[in-house]
Amino acid sequence: MGALQTDLLQGAQRSRRVVSVQTSAGLFLGYVLSHNPELLLLRTITRQGLLTGVRTIALHAISQVHFDDRYVRLIEFKEHNPEVVYGLPAAPDGLDNQYLTVPVLLQRALEVRQLLL
Protein backbone atom coordinates (compact mmCIF):
# COMPACT_ATOMS: atom_id res chain seq x y z
CA MET A 1 0.00 0.00 0.00
CA GLY A 2 1.33 3.41 -0.93
CA ALA A 3 2.37 6.24 1.34
CA LEU A 4 -0.55 8.37 0.12
CA GLN A 5 -3.10 5.77 1.20
CA THR A 6 -1.35 5.40 4.56
CA ASP A 7 -1.49 9.19 5.01
CA LEU A 8 -5.22 9.20 4.14
CA LEU A 9 -5.92 6.49 6.71
CA GLN A 10 -3.91 8.29 9.38
CA GLY A 11 -5.69 11.57 8.64
CA ALA A 12 -9.10 9.90 8.77
CA GLN A 13 -8.23 8.22 12.05
CA ARG A 14 -6.95 11.44 13.65
CA SER A 15 -9.95 13.52 12.56
CA ARG A 16 -12.49 10.71 13.14
CA ARG A 17 -13.94 11.02 9.63
CA VAL A 18 -15.60 8.41 7.44
CA VAL A 19 -13.56 6.77 4.68
CA SER A 20 -14.63 4.52 1.85
CA VAL A 21 -12.33 1.61 1.10
CA GLN A 22 -12.52 -0.25 -2.21
CA THR A 23 -11.40 -3.88 -2.25
CA SER A 24 -12.01 -6.82 -4.54
CA ALA A 25 -14.79 -7.86 -2.11
CA GLY A 26 -16.59 -4.54 -2.47
CA LEU A 27 -16.84 -1.03 -1.05
CA PHE A 28 -16.72 -0.55 2.71
CA LEU A 29 -17.59 2.64 4.57
CA GLY A 30 -16.52 3.40 8.10
CA TYR A 31 -14.20 4.91 10.66
CA VAL A 32 -10.55 3.87 10.86
CA LEU A 33 -10.02 2.37 14.30
CA SER A 34 -6.41 1.35 13.67
CA HIS A 35 -4.08 0.19 10.95
CA ASN A 36 -0.63 -1.35 10.61
CA PRO A 37 1.45 -2.46 7.62
CA GLU A 38 -0.73 -5.56 7.21
CA LEU A 39 -4.27 -4.81 8.41
CA LEU A 40 -6.91 -2.09 8.58
CA LEU A 41 -9.49 -2.18 11.37
CA LEU A 42 -12.63 -0.37 10.21
CA ARG A 43 -15.81 0.43 12.18
CA THR A 44 -18.25 -0.04 9.33
CA ILE A 45 -21.42 1.89 8.57
CA THR A 46 -24.12 1.29 5.99
CA ARG A 47 -24.92 3.55 3.05
CA GLN A 48 -27.79 4.83 5.18
CA GLY A 49 -25.36 6.04 7.86
CA LEU A 50 -26.07 3.31 10.43
CA LEU A 51 -23.23 1.69 12.39
CA THR A 52 -22.96 -2.03 11.72
CA GLY A 53 -19.81 -3.54 13.20
CA VAL A 54 -16.05 -3.87 12.95
CA ARG A 55 -14.26 -5.31 9.92
CA THR A 56 -10.63 -6.28 9.45
CA ILE A 57 -9.30 -5.74 5.93
CA ALA A 58 -5.89 -6.79 4.62
CA LEU A 59 -4.07 -3.71 3.34
CA HIS A 60 -2.80 -5.53 0.25
CA ALA A 61 -6.46 -6.09 -0.76
CA ILE A 62 -7.26 -2.35 -0.75
CA SER A 63 -7.27 -0.80 -4.20
CA GLN A 64 -8.67 2.68 -3.35
CA VAL A 65 -9.27 4.85 -0.29
CA HIS A 66 -11.62 7.83 -0.49
CA PHE A 67 -11.61 10.45 2.25
CA ASP A 68 -13.64 13.67 2.41
CA ASP A 69 -15.17 13.42 -1.06
CA ARG A 70 -18.77 14.17 -1.96
CA TYR A 71 -20.08 10.64 -1.38
CA VAL A 72 -18.34 10.25 1.99
CA ARG A 73 -19.66 13.63 3.15
CA LEU A 74 -23.20 12.52 2.19
CA ILE A 75 -22.84 9.36 4.32
CA GLU A 76 -21.51 11.44 7.23
CA PHE A 77 -24.48 13.79 6.88
CA LYS A 78 -26.90 10.85 6.97
CA GLU A 79 -25.21 9.45 10.06
CA HIS A 80 -25.19 12.73 12.00
CA ASN A 81 -28.67 13.96 10.89
CA PRO A 82 -31.05 10.99 10.65
CA GLU A 83 -34.09 13.11 11.55
CA VAL A 84 -33.43 15.39 8.57
CA VAL A 85 -32.84 12.55 6.13
CA TYR A 86 -35.52 10.13 7.26
CA GLY A 87 -37.96 12.44 9.07
CA LEU A 88 -39.55 11.98 12.44
CA PRO A 89 -42.36 9.51 12.97
CA ALA A 90 -45.80 11.06 12.97
CA ALA A 91 -47.47 11.37 16.34
CA PRO A 92 -50.74 12.91 17.46
CA ASP A 93 -50.64 16.35 19.09
CA GLY A 94 -49.31 16.27 22.63
CA LEU A 95 -47.38 13.03 22.22
CA ASP A 96 -44.27 14.20 20.40
CA ASN A 97 -41.58 14.89 23.01
CA GLN A 98 -42.71 13.40 26.28
CA TYR A 99 -42.93 10.03 27.95
CA LEU A 100 -46.50 9.05 28.79
CA THR A 101 -47.74 6.21 30.96
CA VAL A 102 -50.54 3.88 29.90
CA PRO A 103 -53.14 5.51 32.19
CA VAL A 104 -52.32 8.96 30.77
CA LEU A 105 -52.57 7.63 27.20
CA LEU A 106 -55.94 6.05 27.98
CA GLN A 107 -57.20 9.28 29.55
CA ARG A 108 -56.18 11.29 26.47
CA ALA A 109 -57.83 8.75 24.17
CA LEU A 110 -61.00 9.05 26.23
CA GLU A 111 -60.90 12.86 26.03
CA VAL A 112 -60.69 12.89 22.23
CA ARG A 113 -63.29 10.10 21.92
CA GLN A 114 -60.90 7.50 20.52
CA LEU A 115 -61.51 5.01 23.31
CA LEU A 116 -64.46 2.64 23.39
CA LEU A 117 -65.64 1.50 26.81
TIMIKOL-609323 format. One line per field, with one value per atom (N, C-alpha, C): x, y, z; residue number from 1; residue in one letter. Coordinates in Angstrom, 2 decimals, always signed. Each point is the difference from the previous one (the first is absolute). Layout:
<nodes>
u = X / ...
v = Y / ...
w = Z / ...
pos = NUM / ...
code = A / ...
</nodes>
This chain:
<nodes>
u = +0.85 / -0.85 / +0.89 / -0.38 / +0.82 / -0.03 / +0.96 / +0.11 / -1.21 / -0.54 / -1.17 / -1.21 / -0.22 / -1.12 / +0.22 / +1.22 / +0.31 / -0.27 / +0.40 / -0.27 / -1.50 / -0.77 / -1.46 / -0.61 / +0.45 / -0.54 / +0.37 / +1.22 / +0.42 / -0.80 / -0.20 / -0.78 / -1.44 / -0.59 / -1.38 / -0.11 / +1.00 / -0.02 / +0.14 / +0.93 / +0.21 / -1.23 / -0.62 / -1.15 / -1.34 / +0.03 / -1.23 / -1.02 / +0.44 / -0.87 / -0.22 / -1.09 / -0.35 / +0.91 / +0.40 / +0.73 / -0.78 / +0.21 / -0.50 / +1.22 / -0.05 / +1.13 / -0.48 / +0.65 / -0.36 / +0.94 / -0.59 / +0.77 / -0.63 / +0.60 / -0.58 / -1.33 / -0.20 / -1.25 / -1.11 / +0.33 / -1.02 / +0.46 / -0.96 / +0.25 / -0.45 / +0.87 / -0.30 / +0.11 / -0.96 / -0.02 / +0.20 / +0.74 / +0.13 / +1.08 / +0.23 / +1.01 / +1.23 / +1.17 / +1.25 / +0.25 / -0.02 / +0.30 / +1.51 / +0.65 / +1.45 / +0.46 / +1.29 / +0.58 / +1.49 / +0.53 / +1.43 / +0.42 / +1.24 / +0.42 / -0.74 / -0.74 / -0.70 / -1.52 / -0.58 / -1.44 / -0.58 / -1.27 / -0.79 / -1.20 / -0.23 / -1.15 / -0.99 / -1.18 / -0.97 / -1.32 / -0.51 / -1.35 / -0.97 / -0.70 / -0.77 / -1.37 / -0.46 / -1.34 / -0.65 / -1.32 / -0.73 / -0.09 / -0.51 / -0.20 / -1.09 / -0.76 / -1.02 / +0.53 / +1.27 / +0.63 / -0.18 / -0.32 / -0.21 / +1.23 / +0.46 / +1.15 / -0.36 / +0.93 / -0.30 / +0.94 / +1.28 / +0.93 / +1.43 / +0.90 / +1.43 / +0.49 / +0.79 / +0.51 / +1.52 / +0.66 / +1.45 / +0.25 / +0.80 / +0.28 / +1.52 / +0.46 / +1.43 / +0.38 / +1.07 / +0.37 / +0.37 / +0.55 / +0.35 / -1.24 / -1.17 / -1.25 / -0.67 / +0.48 / -0.61 / +0.51 / -0.93 / +0.41 / -0.17 / -0.99 / -0.24 / -0.48 / +0.37 / -0.49 / -0.51 / -1.26 / -0.58 / -0.29 / +0.43 / -0.13 / -0.44 / -1.09 / -0.50 / -0.39 / -0.58 / -0.56 / -1.52 / -0.65 / -1.43 / -0.85 / +0.30 / -0.76 / +0.20 / +1.24 / +0.30 / -0.66 / +0.01 / -0.67 / -1.51 / -0.60 / -1.43 / -0.29 / +0.83 / -0.18 / +0.16 / +0.99 / +0.18 / -1.23 / -0.55 / -1.19 / -1.16 / -0.19 / -1.07 / +0.18 / +1.25 / +0.26 / -0.28 / +0.41 / -0.11 / -1.37 / -0.81 / -1.30 / -1.11 / -0.25 / -1.02 / -1.40 / -0.30 / -1.34 / -0.24 / +1.04 / -0.14 / -0.17 / +0.78 / -0.02 / -1.25 / -0.34 / -1.09 / -1.29 / +0.04 / -1.19 / -0.31 / -0.84 / -0.44 / -1.31 / -0.23 / -1.27 / -1.16 / -1.10 / -1.18 / -0.61 / -0.41 / -0.65 / -1.12 / -1.06 / -1.09 / +0.48 / -0.73 / +0.35 / +0.12 / +1.02 / +0.19 / +0.80 / +0.38 / +0.75 / +1.42 / +0.42 / +1.27 / +1.23 / +0.17 / +1.29 / -0.07 / -0.97 / -0.09 / -0.32 / +0.41 / -0.31 / -1.34 / -0.90 / -1.33 / -0.25 / -0.64 / -0.35 / -1.29 / -0.30 / -1.21 / -1.26 / -0.12 / -1.22 / -0.17 / +1.09 / -0.10 / -0.42 / +0.56 / -0.39 / -1.49 / -0.46 / -1.42 / -0.89 / +0.41 / -0.78 / -0.08 / +1.11 / -0.01 / -0.88 / +0.08 / -0.85 / -1.47 / -0.33 / -1.37 / -0.46 / +0.89 / -0.33 / -0.29 / +0.72 / -0.22 / -0.91 / -0.68 / -1.01 / +0.57 / +1.22 / +0.60 / +0.05 / -0.67 / +0.01 / -1.43 / -0.20 / -1.32 / -0.02 / -1.03 / -0.13 / -1.11
v = -1.16 / +1.16 / +1.22 / +1.02 / +1.17 / +0.94 / +0.91 / +0.98 / +0.93 / +0.32 / +0.88 / -0.64 / -1.29 / -0.67 / -0.10 / -0.24 / -0.03 / +1.37 / +1.06 / +1.36 / +0.28 / -0.45 / +0.18 / -0.74 / -1.21 / -0.76 / +0.65 / +0.48 / +0.67 / +1.29 / +0.77 / +1.22 / -0.27 / -1.03 / -0.37 / -0.48 / -0.72 / -0.48 / +1.16 / +0.91 / +1.15 / +0.90 / +0.26 / +0.92 / -0.70 / -1.32 / -0.79 / +0.26 / -0.15 / +0.20 / -1.33 / -0.07 / -1.21 / -0.12 / -1.22 / -0.30 / -1.08 / -0.04 / -1.13 / -0.75 / -1.31 / -0.85 / -0.97 / +0.01 / -0.90 / -1.20 / -1.19 / -1.24 / -0.87 / -1.15 / -0.92 / -0.56 / +0.01 / -0.49 / +1.04 / +1.25 / +1.03 / +1.29 / +0.91 / +1.31 / -0.03 / +0.46 / +0.05 / +1.44 / +0.42 / +1.33 / -0.13 / +0.95 / -0.06 / +0.90 / -0.16 / +0.77 / -0.88 / +0.57 / -0.73 / -0.08 / -1.22 / -0.20 / -0.13 / -0.76 / -0.13 / -0.63 / +0.12 / -0.65 / -0.22 / -1.02 / -0.30 / -0.41 / -0.36 / -0.34 / -1.17 / -0.77 / -1.16 / +0.13 / +0.63 / -0.01 / +1.38 / +0.14 / +1.20 / -0.46 / +0.65 / -0.28 / +1.13 / -0.32 / +1.00 / -0.21 / +1.05 / -0.04 / +0.34 / -0.97 / +0.16 / +0.63 / +0.73 / +0.57 / -0.32 / +0.01 / -0.29 / +1.26 / -0.16 / +1.16 / +0.93 / -0.48 / +0.83 / +0.74 / -0.22 / +0.69 / -0.70 / -1.28 / -0.75 / -0.85 / +0.03 / -0.80 / -1.47 / -0.83 / -1.42 / -0.89 / +0.26 / -0.88 / +0.39 / -0.94 / +0.22 / -1.02 / +0.45 / -0.87 / +0.14 / -1.10 / -0.01 / -0.24 / +0.87 / -0.09 / -0.05 / -0.92 / -0.08 / +1.20 / +0.68 / +1.20 / -0.31 / -1.18 / -0.33 / -0.17 / -0.21 / -0.18 / +1.33 / +1.09 / +1.32 / +0.59 / +0.35 / +0.61 / +1.52 / +0.51 / +1.45 / +0.37 / +1.23 / +0.57 / +1.39 / +0.27 / +1.32 / +0.64 / +1.26 / +0.72 / +1.42 / +0.44 / +1.36 / +0.36 / -0.95 / +0.34 / +0.17 / +0.26 / +0.32 / -1.15 / -1.22 / -1.16 / -0.25 / +0.09 / -0.23 / +1.07 / +1.24 / +1.07 / -0.23 / -0.56 / -0.32 / -1.08 / -1.02 / -1.06 / +0.57 / +0.88 / +0.63 / +0.84 / +0.70 / +0.81 / -0.90 / -1.11 / -0.93 / -0.55 / -0.29 / -0.56 / +1.02 / +1.24 / +1.02 / +0.69 / -0.14 / +0.68 / -0.94 / -1.09 / -0.94 / +0.59 / +0.94 / +0.59 / +0.88 / +0.59 / +0.81 / -0.89 / -1.06 / -0.89 / -0.86 / -0.60 / -0.96 / +0.55 / +1.17 / +0.59 / -0.63 / +0.69 / -0.52 / -0.74 / -1.02 / -0.71 / +0.90 / -0.17 / +0.82 / -0.42 / +0.99 / -0.26 / +1.01 / -0.41 / +0.94 / +1.16 / +1.11 / +1.17 / -0.37 / +0.54 / -0.25 / -1.24 / -0.77 / -1.23 / +0.04 / +1.11 / +0.02 / -0.15 / +0.79 / +0.05 / -0.38 / -0.77 / -0.34 / -1.47 / -0.52 / -1.38 / -0.04 / -0.85 / -0.09 / -1.42 / -0.11 / -1.31 / -0.48 / -1.27 / -0.58 / +0.69 / +0.25 / +0.69 / +1.38 / +0.74 / +1.33 / -0.14 / -0.96 / -0.23 / -0.36 / -0.85 / -0.37 / +1.20 / +0.83 / +1.20 / +0.93 / +0.20 / +0.88 / -0.58 / -1.32 / -0.64 / +0.18 / -0.08 / +0.20 / +1.43 / +0.97 / +1.41 / +0.34 / -0.61 / +0.30 / -1.03 / -0.79 / -0.97 / -1.05 / -0.48 / -1.07 / -1.30 / -0.01 / -1.18 / -0.50 / -1.26 / -0.61 / -0.72 / +0.25 / -0.67 / -1.00
w = +0.00 / +0.00 / +0.00 / -0.76 / -0.17 / +1.20 / -0.02 / +1.09 / +0.01 / -1.16 / -0.07 / +0.69 / -0.26 / +0.65 / +1.52 / +0.41 / +1.43 / +0.63 / -0.68 / +0.50 / +0.09 / -0.99 / +0.03 / +1.20 / +0.24 / +1.13 / +1.33 / +0.10 / +1.24 / +0.22 / -1.07 / +0.11 / +0.38 / -0.58 / +0.33 / +1.44 / +0.47 / +1.37 / +0.99 / -0.29 / +0.90 / +0.08 / -1.15 / -0.02 / +0.20 / +0.17 / +0.21 / -1.11 / -1.23 / -1.17 / -0.71 / -0.72 / -0.76 / -1.22 / -0.30 / -1.24 / -0.75 / -1.30 / -0.78 / -0.53 / +0.15 / -0.37 / -1.06 / -1.15 / -1.10 / +0.01 / +0.04 / -0.09 / -1.08 / -0.24 / -0.97 / +0.51 / +1.33 / +0.59 / -0.01 / -0.30 / -0.05 / +0.64 / +0.18 / +0.60 / +1.45 / +0.89 / +1.42 / +0.48 / +0.80 / +0.58 / +1.50 / +0.59 / +1.44 / +0.54 / +1.29 / +0.73 / +0.20 / -0.21 / +0.21 / +1.50 / +0.53 / +1.41 / +0.21 / -0.88 / +0.04 / -1.31 / -0.24 / -1.17 / +0.26 / -0.65 / +0.05 / -1.40 / -0.22 / -1.37 / -0.64 / +0.78 / -0.55 / -0.01 / +1.04 / +0.17 / +0.26 / -0.39 / +0.30 / +0.82 / +1.14 / +0.83 / -0.20 / -0.54 / -0.42 / +0.74 / +0.64 / +0.59 / -1.12 / -0.50 / -1.23 / +0.26 / -1.02 / +0.00 / -1.34 / -0.01 / -1.23 / -0.86 / -1.20 / -0.88 / +0.51 / +0.99 / +0.63 / +1.22 / +0.34 / +1.12 / +1.33 / +0.00 / +1.24 / +0.31 / +1.24 / +0.41 / -0.04 / -0.52 / -0.11 / +0.78 / +0.01 / +0.69 / -0.29 / +0.25 / -0.21 / -1.02 / -0.96 / -1.05 / -0.08 / -0.18 / -0.21 / -1.48 / -0.61 / -1.43 / -0.18 / -0.81 / -0.32 / -0.88 / +0.35 / -0.75 / -1.45 / -0.26 / -1.38 / -0.88 / +0.63 / -0.76 / -0.34 / +0.58 / -0.23 / -1.30 / -0.88 / -1.27 / +0.02 / +0.75 / +0.08 / +1.39 / +0.42 / +1.25 / -0.34 / +0.37 / -0.23 / +1.35 / +0.12 / +1.27 / -0.33 / +0.63 / -0.14 / -1.44 / -0.72 / -1.31 / +0.15 / -1.09 / +0.04 / +0.56 / -0.43 / +0.45 / +1.49 / +0.46 / +1.42 / +0.86 / -0.45 / +0.75 / +0.08 / -1.06 / +0.02 / +1.05 / +0.08 / +1.00 / +1.40 / +0.20 / +1.31 / +0.37 / -0.97 / +0.25 / +0.43 / -0.69 / +0.35 / +1.40 / +0.37 / +1.32 / +1.11 / -0.21 / +1.04 / +0.02 / -1.05 / -0.08 / -0.46 / +0.70 / -0.48 / -0.03 / +0.91 / +0.02 / -1.22 / -0.56 / -1.20 / -1.23 / -0.05 / -1.16 / -0.03 / +1.13 / +0.03 / +0.58 / +0.62 / +0.61 / +1.34 / +0.73 / +1.30 / -0.17 / +0.80 / -0.10 / +0.39 / -0.68 / +0.29 / +1.33 / +0.76 / +1.28 / +0.19 / +0.66 / +0.27 / +0.87 / -0.03 / +0.79 / +1.48 / +0.64 / +1.42 / +0.32 / -0.99 / +0.26 / -0.55 / -0.55 / -0.72 / +0.88 / +1.04 / +0.69 / +1.48 / +0.39 / +1.40 / +0.18 / +1.15 / +0.34 / +0.71 / -0.46 / +0.59 / +0.49 / +1.14 / +0.54 / -0.66 / +0.19 / -0.59 / +0.53 / +1.31 / +0.45 / -0.62 / -0.19 / -0.61 / -1.46 / -0.71 / -1.40 / -0.10 / +0.89 / -0.01 / +0.30 / +0.94 / +0.33 / -1.20 / -0.70 / -1.18 / -1.10 / -0.19 / -1.01 / +0.34 / +1.28 / +0.44 / -0.26 / +0.25 / -0.19 / -1.46 / -0.92 / -1.42 / -0.67 / +0.82 / -0.46 / -0.95 / +0.33 / -0.78 / +0.80 / +1.12 / +0.87 / +0.17 / -0.28 / +0.19 / +1.33 / +0.78 / +1.31 / -0.03
pos = 1 / 1 / 1 / 2 / 2 / 2 / 3 / 3 / 3 / 4 / 4 / 4 / 5 / 5 / 5 / 6 / 6 / 6 / 7 / 7 / 7 / 8 / 8 / 8 / 9 / 9 / 9 / 10 / 10 / 10 / 11 / 11 / 11 / 12 / 12 / 12 / 13 / 13 / 13 / 14 / 14 / 14 / 15 / 15 / 15 / 16 / 16 / 16 / 17 / 17 / 17 / 18 / 18 / 18 / 19 / 19 / 19 / 20 / 20 / 20 / 21 / 21 / 21 / 22 / 22 / 22 / 23 / 23 / 23 / 24 / 24 / 24 / 25 / 25 / 25 / 26 / 26 / 26 / 27 / 27 / 27 / 28 / 28 / 28 / 29 / 29 / 29 / 30 / 30 / 30 / 31 / 31 / 31 / 32 / 32 / 32 / 33 / 33 / 33 / 34 / 34 / 34 / 35 / 35 / 35 / 36 / 36 / 36 / 37 / 37 / 37 / 38 / 38 / 38 / 39 / 39 / 39 / 40 / 40 / 40 / 41 / 41 / 41 / 42 / 42 / 42 / 43 / 43 / 43 / 44 / 44 / 44 / 45 / 45 / 45 / 46 / 46 / 46 / 47 / 47 / 47 / 48 / 48 / 48 / 49 / 49 / 49 / 50 / 50 / 50 / 51 / 51 / 51 / 52 / 52 / 52 / 53 / 53 / 53 / 54 / 54 / 54 / 55 / 55 / 55 / 56 / 56 / 56 / 57 / 57 / 57 / 58 / 58 / 58 / 59 / 59 / 59 / 60 / 60 / 60 / 61 / 61 / 61 / 62 / 62 / 62 / 63 / 63 / 63 / 64 / 64 / 64 / 65 / 65 / 65 / 66 / 66 / 66 / 67 / 67 / 67 / 68 / 68 / 68 / 69 / 69 / 69 / 70 / 70 / 70 / 71 / 71 / 71 / 72 / 72 / 72 / 73 / 73 / 73 / 74 / 74 / 74 / 75 / 75 / 75 / 76 / 76 / 76 / 77 / 77 / 77 / 78 / 78 / 78 / 79 / 79 / 79 / 80 / 80 / 80 / 81 / 81 / 81 / 82 / 82 / 82 / 83 / 83 / 83 / 84 / 84 / 84 / 85 / 85 / 85 / 86 / 86 / 86 / 87 / 87 / 87 / 88 / 88 / 88 / 89 / 89 / 89 / 90 / 90 / 90 / 91 / 91 / 91 / 92 / 92 / 92 / 93 / 93 / 93 / 94 / 94 / 94 / 95 / 95 / 95 / 96 / 96 / 96 / 97 / 97 / 97 / 98 / 98 / 98 / 99 / 99 / 99 / 100 / 100 / 100 / 101 / 101 / 101 / 102 / 102 / 102 / 103 / 103 / 103 / 104 / 104 / 104 / 105 / 105 / 105 / 106 / 106 / 106 / 107 / 107 / 107 / 108 / 108 / 108 / 109 / 109 / 109 / 110 / 110 / 110 / 111 / 111 / 111 / 112 / 112 / 112 / 113 / 113 / 113 / 114 / 114 / 114 / 115 / 115 / 115 / 116 / 116 / 116 / 117 / 117 / 117
code = M / M / M / G / G / G / A / A / A / L / L / L / Q / Q / Q / T / T / T / D / D / D / L / L / L / L / L / L / Q / Q / Q / G / G / G / A / A / A / Q / Q / Q / R / R / R / S / S / S / R / R / R / R / R / R / V / V / V / V / V / V / S / S / S / V / V / V / Q / Q / Q / T / T / T / S / S / S / A / A / A / G / G / G / L / L / L / F / F / F / L / L / L / G / G / G / Y / Y / Y / V / V / V / L / L / L / S / S / S / H / H / H / N / N / N / P / P / P / E / E / E / L / L / L / L / L / L / L / L / L / L / L / L / R / R / R / T / T / T / I / I / I / T / T / T / R / R / R / Q / Q / Q / G / G / G / L / L / L / L / L / L / T / T / T / G / G / G / V / V / V / R / R / R / T / T / T / I / I / I / A / A / A / L / L / L / H / H / H / A / A / A / I / I / I / S / S / S / Q / Q / Q / V / V / V / H / H / H / F / F / F / D / D / D / D / D / D / R / R / R / Y / Y / Y / V / V / V / R / R / R / L / L / L / I / I / I / E / E / E / F / F / F / K / K / K / E / E / E / H / H / H / N / N / N / P / P / P / E / E / E / V / V / V / V / V / V / Y / Y / Y / G / G / G / L / L / L / P / P / P / A / A / A / A / A / A / P / P / P / D / D / D / G / G / G / L / L / L / D / D / D / N / N / N / Q / Q / Q / Y / Y / Y / L / L / L / T / T / T / V / V / V / P / P / P / V / V / V / L / L / L / L / L / L / Q / Q / Q / R / R / R / A / A / A / L / L / L / E / E / E / V / V / V / R / R / R / Q / Q / Q / L / L / L / L / L / L / L / L / L
</nodes>
